[in-house]
Amino acid sequence: MNSSNLLTDLKKRKTPIVKIDPSLNQYDGQILFPEKLEKANQMLKIIGLPK
């Protein structure tokens, strides 16, 4: 794929490509919002997984 085709393909995307800052890797494996995680787990137990 040449660069002009790549640019055309990227312009057709509905969602942009976002670069993620590598410094965020320091949070890998950490739970940053334990209250929200607990609430989400409770909802999944009650409602179940989306189909």
C-alpha positions, -999 to 999 in steps of 0.1 A, spaced: 0 0 0 15 33 -10 13 65 11 -15 81 -10 -37 51 -6 -29 51 32 -39 87 35 -71 82 16 -80 52 38 -73 71 70 -95 100 58 -124 75 53 -123 63 89 -151 74 112 -130 73 143 -95 88 144 -64 69 152 -52 80 187 -17 76 198 -14 66 235 13 81 256 38 54 266 41 69 301 6 56 309 22 21 311 31 29 347 -6 23 356 -7 -11 339 -21 -37 364 -33 -10 389 -70 -4 397 -74 34 395 -111 36 403 -120 7 427 -154 21 435 -164 21 398 -150 -13 393 -171 -27 422 -202 -10 408 -196 -24 373 -191 -59 388 -223 -56 407 -242 -46 376 -228 -74 356 -239 -99 383 -274 -85 382 -279 -78 345 -254 -101 329 -231 -96 300 -244 -76 270 -252 -97 239 
